[in-house]
């Protein structure tokens, strides 16, 4: 535990009255779990809190208590701005471009650019939610049952249910401590990692039918037409990358997701413990950690896909 930075953050939080907390676009379980975990804790401490995700909370995480409080943009003034689970500031979304430097930046990505006034970056932790699990009590904040559920969701989803190579005994101890707040781990596991809507399943079908494999890379492609045909309401991959990560005989898994704003979202997963995919994402101005990384690239799918596959092979010596 970094006692110096922890003390500075504790003092900053103590002085805060109106707080805006943001996480990244196309939020995953750790983004939502960290946002809710910290946001609800600050509300319980008497702060006025706005929790912001520019893409909103995905339906698959609306089982979490407090998710109904998440908004797509801030509405009022603030004296404290906090980001969670963002490797770089632009990942918060365009509405924050002129919002000013975050007062506090809390993250676990090794590619974090330390863009806050106070930066708590612990790349050895399995999730940003794991960092908050350790530090909230040190900041005088109580982990209640709804907060524990949010934090456990972050840990579970970022480790794919404790399946990633960076899982440690500490991560299991953190999860056990959160369960002691009365959390039903099997139910959270089912809600956040297993259950899918019918449109999401159809969307998966399109992605799985597109699968290709070459030079140790297995990848799928999801187009705007696939999304429309399936009736899927999100602009992500519906966690298809997790299914691809289970395919045997490859070193790297990838998903290309066509976006409506002339961009393509790419996700990388290391399928072997000696592979670090973060440098590839960093090359394309994205971020992440050794086991999982992502980037958004401007251009068409036809333009981007060959270049990304080529550079992935080069940088990872595949």
C-alpha positions, -999 to +999 in steps of 0.1 A: +000+000+000+013+034-010+008+053+023+020+087+010-004+089-020-031+073+001-028+100+027-030+128+001-061+112-015-077+108+019-072+145+026-085+155-008-116+134-003-122+148+032-123+183+017-145+174-012-182+184-012-193+179-048-176+151-067-178+139-103-165+104-110-159+091-145-147+059-161-140+049-197-161+047-228-177+013-236-175+004-199-167-031-187-174-046-153-143-031-137-153+004-149-188+001-135-178-017-104-151+008-095-173+038-104-202+025-082-179+013-054-163+046-050-193+067-058-216+050-034-190+051-006-186+089-011-224+093-011-226+074+022-200+098+035-223+127+028-208+139-005-228+150-035-217+126-062-223+124-099-212+090-115-207+094-152-203+070-181-207+086-214-221+054-229-242+047-199-244+015-179-248-017-200-279-037-193-259-066-182-247-047-151-280-030-141-285-057-115-260-037-093-276-015-067-269+021-075-265+016-113-297+036-118-278+066-105-252+065-134-256+094-159-241+100-193-229+136-186-224+158-155-251+183-148-238+205-121-206+222-108-181+202-088-150+207-066-134+173-071-130+153-103-120+116-101-113+090-128-113+053-123-100+025-145-088+049-173-054+044-187-055+078-205-077+108-201-093+107-235-109+073-226-134+092-205-150+105-236-153+138-256-176+155-230-146+157-206-122+173-231-125+207-215-133+195-180-099+201-166-073+178-151-087+152-127-079+157-091-075+119-085-067+092-110-071+056-098-062+027-121-044-006-125-033-004-162+005-005-167+001+019-196-015+046-174-003+081-184-006+095-148-027+124-160-042+133-126-030+157-100-029+127-076-022+093-093-028+060-075-017+034-101-011-002-090-004-023-121+001-054-100-036-054-089-060-075-110-086-047-112-091-011-102-119-025-080-092-045-062-073-012-055-105+004-041-111-027-019-078-021-003-079+016+001-115+026+009-113+017+046-080+037+048-098+067+034-125+064+062-151+050+038-172+020+046-177-010+023-214-018+026-231-047+008-240-027-024-204-014-025-190-049-020-212-062-048-199-036-072-162-041-063-165-079-065-181-075-100-150-055-110-126-082-098-146-111-112-150-096-147-114-083-151-101-117-142-127-136-163-138-154-131-103-158-117-090-173-150-064-147-161-027-153-155-024-123-131-047-138-105-029-138-071-037-151-036-043-115-027-071-112-053-088-142-038-084-128-003-099-095-015-129-114-030-134-134+002-134-102+023-161-087+000-181-119+002-182-115+040-203-084+035-231-108+025-224-110-012-236-139-033-205-146-054-221-173-076-250-150-085-227-121-094-206-146-115-237-157-134-251-121-139-218-106-150-200-133-168-224-161-179-259-148-187-265-131-221-295-115-237-309-131-268-296-102-290-262-106-275-262-143-283-272-136-319-244-110-321-220-136-308-231-159-335-221-134-362-187-129-346-181-166-342-190-173-378-163-147-388-135-164-369-101-167-385-067-180-373-032-173-385+003-172-370-009-178-335-036-152-336-074-160-336-097-131-343-134-123-349-151-094-366-183-076-357-198-052-382-225-025-378-247-048-400-241-076-375-252-054-347-283-043-365-293-078-375-289-091-340-308-062-325-279-057-300-281-023-284-245-018-273-215-007-293-191-032-277-185-069-285-209-083-258-179-100-243-172-121-273-135-117-266-139-139-236-153-167-257-124-163-282-099-164-253-110-199-246-101-212-280-071-236-277-039-236-298-034-198-302-012-172-285-034-141-290-071-135-293-086-104-309-120-089-318-126-060-342-158-041-336-169-016-363-182+017-348-207+041-362-183+071-358-158+059-384-137+041-358-129+004-351-125-009-315-099-036-311-095-059-281-064-081-275-061-109-251-030-128-243-038-166-244-004-176-230+013-162-198+045-152-216+026-128-240+022-091-232-003-075-255-001-040-240+027-027-263+005-034-293-024-015-279+000+013-269+013+015-305-022+022-317-027+048-289-047+025-268-038+009-234-043-020-210-022-045-193-002-077-202-032-100-203-058-077-219-056-044-239-077-024-263-076+006-287-099+027-309-086+035-343-100+060-368-108+045-402-127+018-419-127-019-410-112-028-444-084-003-439-076-010-403-078-048-399-049-058-422-026-032-406-035-041-370-030-078-377+004-072-394+016-050-365+004-074-339+024-102-355+055-079-357+054-065-322+047-099-306+071-118-328+044-142-340 
